[in-house]
Amino acid sequence: MGLLPYIGAMRKPNLLGQSEKQLQELMKSLGQNSFHGGQLFKWLYKIREEDFNMMTDLSLNLRKQLDSDYTVEQLKESQTAISTDGTIKYAFTLEDGLPIETVLIPVHDSEKAALCVSSQAGCALACKFCATGTMGLKRDLTVGEIIGQLMRVRDLKGENAFSNVVFMGMGEPLNNFDNMVETLKIITAHNGFNMAGRRVTVSTSGISPKIKKLADAGLKCRLAVSLHAATQEKREKIMPVAQTFKLDKLMEAIKYYGVQTGERVTLEYILFDGFNDSMEDVKALGALVRGIPCMINILAYNPVDGLDFNRPTDEKVDWFGRKLLPHVPAVTVRKSRGQDIDAACGQLAAKQILGR
């Protein structure tokens, strides 16, 4: 059934993260009608009830059996940090002791918020500017550990804690493809979180074949690609993944995603002082995206201790955005959130838990 790993022999299997189909199979294995799997799915994700005894449309005997043999165990936060701008960073310790971080980001002048979730503990891509990359990859997160981040934050902050979900936390989501897709299905299912696909964004460093695979999955989620340089040479200097997945193939995959889904792709472009912030970079970026429906997000680099990059001035960031606008379909200049608690883009590394 794909239940969570790292559970000792005497522990009850944890049903958190199970799909509706898996729960239907569970019911059949218990001699029950598979219909009850759909009921259990709704209790777990839409109603968010963890006590089997409260699932009143299941028979008393079935509730007793579930309570005896299974459990629904939530993630437990080990630390919480609150930024002066309202951003909240939650640190969770997983069953095997590994740390992950989840960030709740309020939207300016709005009651809405975005939840930035992790898909892996650590990351294998080792981008030169990213704190998570310094951890290396520990392992993929299970569906239960990914969806558990959403569930725990709603438990802590209420039903309307967030309006959008972004897979921009620790890890490369497309390198944990199957578990990420199963999580997306729970998030968008009517009896799951019932969120529109347009409110869910998957961010990738550019795993071209899996961008196409995601486009064919029929999930209608939004895609963000960490571009950060407009030439193959520069991209390789800061993102080792570019050596495997070349820029021309990446742009081809981005075009494919747009055609297949009808969604405009967001290109993330972090500005590093003196590296990719010149007029030549403006022209190269404009030429690269010509003919591609896209939005380019400009973001100043968030400094990470021990990494050899500098943040440009706010004036330089605004200048770059203004110069770029005539050459591309749309540009936004995104302000960093949660810098003072190491919760901003590229800063997640679970430093407190790891004792760094």
C-alpha positions in Angstrom: 0.0 0.0 0.0 3.0 2.3 0.1 2.7 3.1 3.8 5.2 5.3 5.5 8.7 3.9 6.0 10.8 4.1 9.2 8.0 2.8 11.4 9.1 0.2 13.8 7.6 -3.3 13.8 5.4 -2.6 16.8 4.0 0.7 15.5 0.6 0.9 13.8 0.6 1.7 10.1 0.0 5.4 9.5 -2.8 6.2 7.0 -1.7 9.8 6.5 -0.8 10.2 2.9 -2.8 7.4 1.5 -4.7 8.0 -1.7 -8.4 7.3 -2.2 -7.5 4.3 -4.3 -5.2 3.0 -1.6 -7.8 3.4 1.1 -10.4 1.6 -1.1 -7.9 -1.3 -1.4 -7.4 -1.2 2.3 -11.2 -1.6 2.8 -11.4 -4.5 0.5 -8.5 -6.2 2.4 -10.6 -5.8 5.5 -13.6 -7.4 3.9 -15.4 -4.1 3.5 -17.0 -2.4 0.6 -14.4 -0.2 -1.2 -16.9 2.7 -1.0 -15.8 3.1 2.6 -12.3 4.0 1.4 -13.8 7.2 -0.2 -15.5 8.0 3.1 -12.3 7.6 5.0 -10.4 9.7 2.4 -12.9 12.5 3.0 -12.6 12.3 6.8 -8.8 12.4 6.6 -8.3 15.3 4.2 -11.5 17.3 3.8 -12.8 17.1 7.4 -9.3 16.5 8.8 -10.5 14.1 11.5 -7.8 11.9 13.0 -10.0 10.0 15.5 -11.5 7.0 13.8 -14.2 6.8 16.4 -15.5 10.2 15.2 -16.0 9.0 11.6 -19.7 8.5 12.2 -20.7 7.3 8.7 -18.5 4.2 9.1 -19.9 1.2 11.1 -19.0 0.9 14.7 -17.2 -2.4 14.1 -15.1 -0.8 11.3 -14.2 2.2 13.4 -13.1 -0.2 16.2 -11.0 -2.2 13.7 -9.3 0.9 12.3 -8.7 2.3 15.7 -7.1 -1.0 16.8 -4.9 -1.6 13.8 -4.1 1.8 12.3 -3.3 5.4 13.2 -3.3 8.9 11.7 -0.1 10.6 13.0 0.6 14.2 12.1 4.0 15.9 11.7 5.2 17.5 14.9 6.9 20.9 14.6 10.2 21.1 16.5 10.7 24.9 16.1 8.8 27.9 14.9 10.2 31.2 13.9 8.2 34.4 13.1 9.6 37.1 10.9 9.1 40.9 11.4 7.1 40.8 8.1 4.7 38.1 9.3 6.3 35.2 7.6 6.3 32.0 9.7 8.9 29.2 9.4 8.0 25.8 10.8 10.7 23.2 11.4 9.6 19.6 11.5 11.5 16.6 12.6 10.6 13.5 10.6 10.1 10.0 12.0 13.8 9.1 11.3 15.1 12.3 12.8 15.7 14.2 9.6 14.7 17.9 9.5 12.5 19.8 7.0 11.2 23.3 6.9 7.8 24.8 5.7 7.2 28.5 5.3 3.8 30.3 5.6 4.1 33.6 3.6 1.4 36.3 4.0 0.4 38.1 0.8 0.9 41.8 1.1 -2.3 43.8 1.9 -4.4 40.6 1.8 -5.8 38.0 4.1 -4.4 35.4 1.7 -1.2 33.5 2.3 1.0 31.0 0.4 2.4 27.9 2.0 5.9 26.9 0.8 6.3 23.1 1.2 9.3 20.8 1.0 9.4 17.7 -1.2 12.8 16.3 0.0 15.0 16.4 3.0 17.9 18.2 1.6 18.6 18.5 -2.1 21.0 16.8 -4.5 21.3 19.6 -7.1 23.8 21.7 -5.1 23.0 25.0 -6.7 25.9 27.3 -5.8 23.7 30.0 -4.2 21.3 27.8 -2.2 21.5 26.8 1.5 19.5 23.6 1.0 22.1 22.4 -1.5 24.8 22.5 1.2 22.9 19.7 3.0 23.1 17.2 0.2 20.1 14.9 -0.4 19.0 12.9 2.6 15.9 11.3 1.1 12.6 11.9 -0.7 9.6 12.8 1.4 6.6 10.4 1.4 3.2 11.6 0.4 2.3 11.6 4.1 5.2 13.9 4.9 4.4 16.3 2.1 0.6 16.5 2.7 1.3 16.5 6.4 2.9 19.9 6.1 -0.4 21.4 4.8 -2.5 19.6 7.4 -0.3 20.6 10.4 -0.3 24.2 9.4 -4.1 24.2 9.0 -4.3 22.6 12.5 -2.1 25.4 13.9 -3.4 28.4 12.0 -7.0 27.5 11.0 -8.9 26.4 7.9 -8.0 29.5 6.0 -4.4 29.5 6.9 -3.3 29.6 3.3 -4.9 30.1 -0.1 -2.0 28.9 -2.3 0.5 26.1 -2.1 4.0 26.3 -3.7 6.5 23.5 -4.0 9.4 25.8 -3.4 10.7 24.5 -0.1 13.6 22.1 0.4 14.3 19.7 -2.5 13.6 19.4 -6.2 9.9 18.4 -6.5 10.4 16.8 -9.9 13.0 14.4 -8.5 10.3 13.1 -6.1 7.8 13.0 -9.0 5.5 10.2 -8.0 5.0 11.3 -4.4 4.6 14.9 -5.5 1.9 14.0 -8.0 0.0 11.9 -5.5 0.1 14.8 -3.1 -1.2 17.2 -5.8 -4.1 14.8 -6.4 -5.0 15.0 -2.7 -4.7 18.8 -2.7 -7.0 19.2 -5.7 -9.5 16.3 -5.0 -13.0 17.4 -4.3 -13.0 15.3 -1.1 -9.4 16.3 -0.4 -8.3 19.9 0.1 -10.5 20.9 -2.9 -8.0 23.5 -4.1 -8.0 24.7 -7.7 -4.9 23.6 -9.6 -4.2 27.2 -10.5 -3.5 27.8 -6.8 -0.8 25.2 -6.7 2.7 25.9 -8.1 5.4 23.4 -8.7 8.9 24.9 -8.9 11.8 23.1 -10.6 15.4 23.8 -11.3 14.9 22.6 -14.8 14.4 18.8 -15.1 13.3 19.0 -18.7 11.9 15.4 -19.2 9.8 15.6 -16.1 8.5 19.0 -17.0 7.0 17.3 -20.0 5.8 14.4 -17.9 4.1 16.9 -15.5 2.4 18.6 -18.5 0.9 15.2 -19.5 -0.3 14.4 -16.0 -3.5 16.5 -16.5 -3.3 18.2 -13.1 -3.5 21.8 -14.3 -1.1 23.1 -11.6 1.2 26.0 -12.4 4.8 25.7 -13.1 7.7 27.9 -12.0 11.2 27.3 -13.4 14.4 28.6 -11.6 16.2 30.1 -14.6 18.6 32.6 -13.0 20.7 33.0 -16.2 19.9 33.5 -19.8 22.9 31.6 -21.3 24.1 28.0 -21.0 27.5 29.1 -19.9 26.3 31.3 -17.0 23.7 28.8 -15.9 26.2 26.1 -15.6 28.4 28.3 -13.3 25.6 28.5 -10.7 23.4 25.4 -11.3 25.2 22.1 -11.9 21.9 20.6 -13.1 22.3 22.7 -16.3 25.2 20.5 -17.4 22.7 17.6 -17.7 19.6 19.5 -18.8 20.7 22.0 -21.3 19.1 25.4 -21.7 17.7 24.8 -25.2 16.0 21.6 -24.1 14.7 23.3 -21.0 13.1 26.1 -23.1 11.6 23.4 -25.4 10.0 21.7 -22.3 8.7 25.0 -21.1 7.0 25.7 -24.4 5.5 22.1 -24.3 4.1 22.7 -20.8 2.5 25.9 -21.9 0.9 24.3 -25.0 -0.3 21.2 -23.1 -1.8 22.9 -20.1 -2.7 26.4 -21.4 -0.9 27.9 -18.4 1.7 30.6 -18.6 5.0 29.4 -17.0 6.7 31.6 -14.4 10.4 32.0 -14.8 12.3 32.8 -11.6 15.3 35.0 -12.0 17.5 35.7 -9.0 19.8 38.7 -9.4 23.3 38.3 -8.2 25.4 41.5 -8.0 27.8 41.7 -10.9 26.9 38.3 -12.4 23.6 38.4 -14.2 22.4 41.9 -13.8 23.8 43.8 -16.8 22.1 45.2 -19.9 23.7 42.3 -21.8 21.8 39.9 -19.5 18.6 41.9 -20.1 19.0 41.4 -23.9 19.9 37.7 -23.6 16.9 37.0 -21.4 14.5 38.8 -23.7 15.9 36.9 -26.7 15.6 33.6 -24.8 11.9 33.9 -24.0 10.8 35.5 -27.2 7.6 33.9 -28.4 7.0 32.0 -25.1 4.0 33.1 -22.9 5.6 33.6 -19.6 5.9 35.7 -16.5 9.4 36.6 -15.2 9.8 37.0 -11.5 12.8 39.1 -10.5 14.2 38.6 -7.0 17.3 39.9 -5.3 19.7 37.2 -4.0 19.2 36.3 -0.3 22.6 36.0 1.3 23.7 32.6 2.7 26.6 32.4 5.1 29.6 30.8 3.4 28.4 31.2 -0.2 30.3 33.6 -2.5 27.5 35.8 -3.9 26.3 39.3 -3.1 22.9 40.9 -3.1 22.4 43.7 -5.6 20.9 47.0 -4.4 17.1 47.5 -4.5 17.7 50.3 -7.1 19.6 47.8 -9.3 16.8 45.3 -9.1 14.2 47.9 -10.0 16.4 49.1 -12.9 16.7 45.5 -14.2 13.0 45.0 -14.1 12.3 48.3 -16.0 14.9 47.5 -18.7 13.5 44.0 -19.1 9.8 44.8 -19.4 9.9 46.0 -23.0 11.5 42.7 -24.1 9.3 40.1 -22.3 5.6 39.4 -21.9 5.4 40.3 -18.2 7.7 41.1 -15.3 7.2 41.3 -11.5 9.8 42.4 -9.0 9.3 40.2 -6.0 10.3 41.3 -2.5 12.1 38.9 -0.2 10.1 37.7 2.8 11.4 36.2 6.0 15.0 37.0 5.5 15.5 37.7 9.2 14.6 34.1 10.1 16.4 32.4 7.1 13.0 31.7 5.5 13.5 33.5 2.2 14.1 31.9 -1.1 17.3 29.8 -1.1 17.8 30.1 2.7 16.2 26.9 3.9 18.6 24.5 5.5 17.2 23.6 8.9 20.1 25.2 10.6 18.7 25.2 14.1 17.9 21.5 14.0 21.3 20.6 12.5 23.1 22.7 15.0 24.8 24.9 12.3 
